[in-house]
Amino acid sequence: MDTSDFYKTQFSGFHDLMKFRVREILLVSSPYDAFVLEEDGRLSEKIFGEYLDMNLQFVPRIRRVSSAEEAFSAMRERTYDLIITMARIRDMNPLEFGKRVKEAYPGKPVVMLTYDTLNNELLREIRETKTIDKIFYWSGNNTILLAIIKYVEDLGNLESDCREGVQAILVVEDSPWAYSQFLPIIYTEIMKQTSYLISKGINNLHRLLRMRARPKILLAETYEEAIEFFNKYRHNLLGVISDMGYPKEGQINSQAGLLLAKKIKAEIPYLPYLIQSSELAPEDKAHEIGINFLNKNSPSMLLELSTYVKENYGFGDFLFRQQDGSIIARASIIDEFEEIIRILPQESLIFHASRYDFSKWFKARTEFECAEQIRRVDVSDFQNPEELREYILQVIKMYFKRIQEGVITDFGQSKMDMDNSLLKLGSGSLGGKGRGVAFFNSILSQTEVFKKYNNIRIKTPQSFVICSEVFEEFLEINSLQEMAIVTEVEETIAERFLNSELPLKIRNELRILIDKIHYPLAIRSSSILEDSQMLPFAGIYSTFMLPNNHQDPEIRLQQLLNAIKLVYASVYYKSPKRYVKNADLRIEEEKMAILIQQIVGDVHGDVFYPVISGVAQSYNFYPISYMQPEHGIVSLALGLGKAVVDGEQVYRFSPAYPKMNPDFASTDDFLKKSQNKFYGLKLADPSIEISQDTGCTLGAYTLDRAEKDGTLSFVGSTYSKENDTICDTLMISGPRVVSFAPVLKLGLFPLTNIIKDLFVLGKNAFGTDIEIEFAINIPADYKKEIEFYFLQIRPLVSGRELQEVMVNDYPDDQVMCKSSHTIGNGIYENIYDIIYVNPDTFDRSKTRIIGQEIGELNQYLFIEARNYLLLGFGRLGSSDPWLGIPLTWSQISQAKVVVESDWETLQVEPSLGSHFHHNLISLRMGYFHIGKENKSEFVDWAWLKRAPILKQTEYVRLIRLKDPLTVKIDGHGCHGVIIKPN
């Protein structure tokens, strides 16, 4: 056969592969879910990177609808290859939706994406009815879509493609949560490998054809399904990845993985087989029969799985080994492979050939002709090792003869358009904050609702996103991830990250950026999990404020680089690690993008700050008087928003009743509990060194400074001692208070109406309640526009009150705690441990020490893997030690229910707008607030003090009960009780 004939044969075979492609996807979701899945990373850049990164022209298209009714209408108009439904859709249960789709369109793939863990009964119903083909959990990582689409395509093409020689990986796992975590890892490795392959294509057509030959994944959920796949595709298997326990003969068999391994190994001894288990006991048994073992509880489990796939399935470099396993050489491309084969020691040559490693490596690269030529011969077919060597070299020679070289050219960085309000640097996901800004930009471009506000400019600040793949590259080139996962000392992590280098391309782009911008910058985390509906990591990671005012751009660049690296480092600090563990996720799943954002404000001497910062929530967990939860709540502060998100003393109002004063008992109470300081960015030291301390560039200032700057006049009032009233003016003498009366009562500008419009837009788009952060510039010159800057938006996880919980009228002697101000919904059981602050020794001036003592007892329970109920005074998690107990997430990582109680002189409102409360809600922790003035709310301190003490510090006690507490919270009525054992 001459070259032209072979060329024709080679590529015509590829034409027959992947006949079924997912070209049209119908996504049934809220608008925000659709935006995150479709726009964040633009699908055409991230999710389907294997097409566009290779300059291929076909990209699947997504049609999004908001309801089942719209979905069926869309399906009547067009044929869709895949239906993806979120777990909650507006007008129909997803199971019923799947059933109706199957009835109307038999064989149509229907996949469910869910944020929430589904109970076993629901999973069993889905599997039995088969109305949903597969369930996937979405933790914010968009590569799950890649896994879903490739899985559906694999099912449709499996039988025909495997007949053509396409390889497959058998995965046996019955937990949707587990396979949703690691299938994207396997598919990503396959795509990375395929990226290399198609670079050898001659043109776009050949690149596309070769992409079709990538390995498939066979996903089995039972022993019987796995055996069926093995028997049918045994000659196509690259390897097996199996859970330890899964159904066999209709029952969960804890040894199913080992039984399957023994059967497969008996028939194909050299087939790579990996057991995954959360228990270590099977490890020795696995090694006894010559198979690999992976601990599911390993902190770097996904990284280990990725490494295993690369090293055992022919992906990545070919590792030439001696018989004892030691590596003597490696080849990343076939050219290198050929050169090493020429000089490879005979022992290594025979070792690999007898295990069919050479054939496996070529198959993984879709070089089926080479693989088959090498696989069809045996070591015993040759008189000596040198004949074997010559045969392999001849096969490679023919490969180079028939293949034509082709290279894809990287055209370098693109020009940055500084007029855009959001610019992307690098590739990958925008992350939570980045996608929120991008999403709101898209809303602004499509709505005219804000045009009615004359002399007010509503916009987002200039923003730049360093996308998530830069983070991954940074970790990889500096070998940081494994160190950061296992290291507990945050200072060590920060130092290693600071001493590492960002990728050169990003450094160069940031140099261009810093040369063009001279305003102050906020360097914010924007991780893929942050601000997601599943688990918002609000306030968990670091944020840095940079004055960006040094004359030397290199110094400004270095400050920026250090801030970025410290935000990256904060991913691996203790609080995020504990927070992730509490949510049954892995810290290695987290991918960090960076949002570089213009700080809103004006220069006032040596300080920079906005007149107003605020957080608006469309759902009010603690309505008072005429307020309803649906009216929402807004927290406002003078200066930077640190006061709001850290849970300090700020001003709160309902958009429905903006003129209603806060619920203060007296004017004296107003003076004590209103904002008495504000935060600003210090400009005096342009050379300031950016350290691990996120507040190193910030200063706290008195209201006198704001009055001197002229900003207090927009938000301030005066206490009149003669009349014992708050007067909405600064024209009289007396103590100043931050009341926001000029805006809320005197109508300086329609802030309330703007927020109401934002609530409507945001709730419609997200399909749930929302939280908005904003900042406002009010110029001294009234002829200039007031600027309302939208900083970020996130879904507020409040809509989970689905289960009806009856909080019965239990007698008080049976109740340890009762509250009519709760957050959460459901019944919390199996809580035997209580950590509480001793009311007899509580000292308001010792709250930092108390926080440390709580952390020590939490660590004790962390080691024992026990949850507990936490009971303390004031605001837990407040950054102001006089308002409560400063706590980080690492110090309460095992808490399942939190009780905040008033105490004598410490009576503060819950910090509704704080990041602490937002994360508490999203983790589904139970929350109680016990008010001193509300006689129906109480804690039975006498009962607590009688309970046996397991451990005790100066201010805190840990008690362990013989029988568990029962906690009931009615999310509809915000009522809750904690029932004593028995």
Helices and strands as residue ranges (DSSP letters): H 3-15, E 24-28, H 31-34, I 35-39, H 49-52, E 61-65, H 68-77, E 82-86, H 94-104, E 110-114, H 120-129, E 134-137, H 143-163, E 168-172, H 176-198, H 204-211, E 216-220, H 223-233, G 234-236, E 237-243, E 246-248, E 251-253, H 256-267, E 273-277, H 282-288, E 292-295, H 301-312, E 318-321, E 327-331, H 334-343, H 346-354, H 357-364, H 368-375, G 379-381, H 385-402, E 422-425, H 431-446, G 449-452, E 456-459, E 463-466, H 468-477, H 481-486, H 490-498, H 504-516, E 521-527, E 544-546, H 553-570, H 574-582, G 587-589, E 592-598, E 602-604, E 607-609, E 612-617, G 629-631, E 633-638, H 642-645, E 651-653, H 667-673, E 677-682, E 698-702, H 703-709, G 712-714, E 716-720, E 725-727, E 736-738, H 741-744, H 751-766, E 770-777, E 786-795, G 812-814, E 815-819, E 822-823, E 826-837, G 844-846, H 847-864, E 868-873, E 875-876, E 884-885, G 889-891, E 895-901, H 915-922, E 926-930, E 938-939, H 941-946, E 949-952, E 956-970, E 975-979
